[in-house]
């Protein structure tokens, strides 16, 4: 079935609102908090975005799209 394998645990993080930030502010916020991942609303595009710090110290930005319902 679709049961998680042994040792696979999903832990719910705190619920938060994805506040509107510019990408530059999101990078600063990530550094300030010392976190590796930040979910936010891009103030420029109004789209949900994910910013994360890579192991090499660089950042990666994932922008989401507001797609419609899946085609039948």
N, C-alpha and C positions, 0 to 999 in steps of 0.2 A: 504494500500500500504506500501511502504518502507520508508514513511516519518518519520523523527525523531519526537518523542513525545514532548509535551509541556515542555519547560525548557531545552531541549536538544540542546546544541550549540557546534559546532565544530569550534575551533579557530585555524587557521593555525599559527604555530610557524615559526620562521625565518628558511630559508633554510640554510643548512650547509653541509659541506662535512664530512663524517665519517672518520676522520684521523686514521692512524695506531698507535695503542698504545698497550703496554703490559697491562695485567689485573691490575698489580700493579700500573702502571702509570694512568690507568683509574680511579682507586680508589682515587689516589692523586688528579687528575683533578676534580673529583666529589666533594671532600672535599674543594678544593681551590675555586671552583665556588659557593659552597653552594647549588648546585642543587640536585635534587632527582633522576634524570635520565640522563644517558649518552649513546649515541649511538656511537659506534666506530668500526673500523676494528681491529680485534685481530692480532697483529703483528706476533704472532706465527702461527696461523692457516689461516690467510688471510680471515677470515669469518667475516661477519657483526655480531656484538655482542651488547647486551644491558645490561647495568649495572644499577641497581637501589638500592636506600637505602630503607630498610624496616622500618616500624614504630618502630620496636624494636631496630633499630640502626645497624642491620646487613645488609649485602649486598647480593643481588641476581644477578647472572650472567645468562643471556639467550644467548645461542649460536645458530645461525641459520645454516641451511644446504643449500647447493646449489642443490636442487632437480630438476630433469628434468620436462618436461611438464607432466600434469596429464594424467593418463592412460585413454584411450578411453573407 
